[in-house]
């Protein structure tokens, strides 16, 4: 296949993913007129219109949808072919696109990417951190690293670290307001609420002795940022539900204490998830194995 055709396929797949010629121009370091001309050349060569243009956005025509479907499949096959041909070499190479949560991606995944890049200098890693999960199939990411079970049934998932969740509060708060002994006691306590994506607001779900129970809690402080709510708990403002990954050092130092330890919240295990394994590249598999090795050695002992 000629390089020019491959470039056209990559251009159109990127256009289908980003949905904007200006965004494609930025991604490819082109001027917007150059991106428009490239699309025009492709449409003239094929003799059909691939996109419907408006002043603010584009949408694919039926012919464009067909072209995008085949272009994506062909590029996947090319990458798979190149990986098989290159498999005899010890050196990994190519593009790896990784998505992770904002705080965890910045503080934990970014240093691991640095370590992986030092081991495999020919691999180009693009790490993007977002507050919400992304659609791997639509956005073209190779993997995403997230806490909690992946919601998309189209994806494969591999757990790379167990991560329990607990209720906790500072000793100062518990001294002032008392320690809850039952779930019903939570209703008279100030609970610090972490608003996450589309999860029900102020609803905590527990299991105890094989039974499930849902408690609606309330409090004066809430945020969509995990570090902020953790800081408020450390400052003595109330009871917080948080994972042992975030709590470990504060529980060990005594700055926070676990309450109602025999009532279990849903876990927040760390998963790496990815589209169908058949199209997974060697570099993707190597990075997943690298993550499993790095996180597999952790033994969190929050309580």
C-alpha positions, 0 to 999 in steps of 0.5 A: 500500500502506498504511503499516500493512501495510508496517510489519507486513511489516517487523516480521515480516521482522525477526522472521524474521531475528532469531528472537526477539521480545525482539531485535525489541523492542530493534531497534524500541525497543519493550517485549517485551509491545508486540512480542508484542501486535503479532505477536498482532494480525497473526496475528488479522488473518490468522486463522492462527498464524505462529510457534511460541512457546517460553519461549526461542525461536520458530520459523516455522510453514509459514504463517509461512514463506510469509508471510516469503517473500512479505513479503521479496519485497514489501519488496524490490519497494517499495525497488526502486520507491522507488529508481527513482522517486527516481533523478531526484534527486541525493540518495541516501537510505534504510538501508544495512546493512554488515558487515565484519571486526572489526579492519579494519571498525573501523580502515578501513571505519568512517572510510570510512563517515564520509566516505560519510555526509558526502557523503550525509547522507540515507543511514542507514548501519548498520555491524556488525563481526563476527569471522565471515562472516555470511549476507547472505541470512538476515541482511538485510545489503546488503553485506559487506566481507571478505578472501578469496574469498566462500564463498557461491555465492548471492552476487555479489562484486567485488574492490576491492583485491589483497592478497598474503600472505607469510611474515615474521619480525623481523630479531632472530628470523632472526639467532637462528634462521637464515633458512629456505631451503626449505619443509622448513626451516619444521618446525624454526622456531617458527611463529606461528599465526593461527586463523581461523574453520574453516580447518585449524589450522597448515596452510600452503598454497603454490604454486611453479613451478606446483606446490602444496605443503602444510606442517604447521607448529607453534609455541608461540604462536597466537591468533584475533586478527590484531593479536595474532599480528602483535605477536608477530612484531614481538617476535621470537617466530617466523615469521608468514603475513600479508597485505601490507595488514598488513605493508606499513609494517613491511616498509618500515621493516625491522621485518619481513622476507619469507622464502621469497618465491618460495613463494606463499601464497593471496592475501587479496584484499579483496572486497565481496559482496552478494546478487542485483544485481537488488534492489540499491539505488542507495545500495548501488551508490553505496557499492560504487563509493565503496569501489572508488574509495578502494581502487583508488588503493592500490598495495601494494608489500610486496616 
